[in-house]
Amino acid sequence: MALRQGPTSEAPPRLEIPFNRAARAGNEQAYIDAAIEGGHLSADGPFTRDCSRLLEEMLGSPVLLVHSCTAALEMAALLCEVGPGDEVIMPSYTFVSTANAFVLRGATPVFVDIAEDTLNLDAEAVATAVTSRTKAIVPVHYAGVGCDMDRLGSIADEHGLLLVEDAAQGLLSSYRGRPLGTMGQLGAISFHETKNITCGEGGALVVNEPALMDRAEILREKGTDRSRFFRGQTDKYTWMDLGSSHALSELGAAFLKAQLEEVERLTARRLAIWDAYRDALADLERDGHARLPVVPADCIHNAHMFYLLLRSRDEREALIAHLRARGIGAVFHYVPLHSSTAGRRFGRTSGTLAVTDDVSARLVRLPLWPELSDEQVTQVIAAVRAFFADKTAA
Ligand SMILES: *Cc1c(COP(=O)(O)O)cnc(C)c1O
């Protein structure tokens, strides 16, 4: 009899309260079974249609379901028709895909600083960064809190620039009543496992400028007009333009449909945890230990993230270690792109990046996921408070 070998090396100990655990809505397995039963596993079957409809109802704009927010950003960069010599203004404090999508087209990311309160693009730094080569601005709605879109929109209008929203973290958030991702010509949303709702890997391109839709569909379908063919608008399909394989499979869409149907409930639970953290940790801010997230009055957020800004990098590292020793996963966030290997090679900076450098060294994110129990939330709060109680006593 053949014996199976066990694992040869020990996995790292599992944290009792991990930083993130993907949401579970309930119907994922049933819908995946239905997709298998139905026999349509590639893209653009009934689950893709249902997900697109649910998203369009939420956003009020047409969407194309894709396999990642990265894919949506890459499609956006193609639709912006940027190339060598063109500049695209964006924060340095973001995920690599924001910049990589435009670098793949040969354009130059111009990194500017973020505002101290929301950690979103500093609109005045954007205005200063505009040159005759600038083609687009890419606001990133950090933590699902909206950027100053009115100011960014007027800068874009003044200079004839495109606005591409990286709304990866922003589903169900809004700015002045407008859903994130629907204010630029294009918006990109993520359904990665780390986001509020997920299908493992997934995303959506929000196409707010109707004139871009035909080309967007072609880019998504390997450069062909297959989407028109499926709708019966042409009797054959062929190679029309640049493109790649950006669509999400029906298996992913089946999982995602279950999550989209429950997005309000899952977000409400996140908001309850976020509010509990804010209420229980408010005095840390009053006593000068840590700054809490800022949500401007004109923004409704989706509790994507709860972070603390500590006084120094050392203190941040000490808090992460303190929580880890108590079975709690807390993590820092972006390494600023302007200081990364590729960022230095492909991009440039405009103005000082002082806030970016400062904040990235001091920020720590606390566990936040829907199945976190009230007891676990209390445990995290107690552990954070104990860390600062020691500081005060010392
Ligand atoms: C998660 C994220 C992305 C990438 O999303 P994927 O779906 O993993 O490609 C891009 N930008 C930001 C700001 C993100 O948070």
The ligand as a Gaussian input file, in Angstrom:
#p B3LYP/6-31G(d) Opt

LIG

0 1
 C       -6.465000      45.338000      -4.593000
 C       -6.052000      46.550000      -5.343000
 C       -5.692000      46.495000      -6.703000
 C       -5.553000      45.200000      -7.463000
 O       -6.693000      44.415000      -7.459000
 P       -6.637000      42.932000      -8.109000
 O       -8.095000      42.589000      -8.247000
 O       -5.919000      42.075000      -7.130000
 O       -5.949000      43.020000      -9.404000
 C       -5.395000      47.671000      -7.355000
 N       -5.432000      48.846000      -6.717000
 C       -5.748000      48.951000      -5.415000
 C       -5.783000      50.292000      -4.768000
 C       -6.054000      47.806000      -4.676000
 O       -6.353000      47.914000      -3.384000

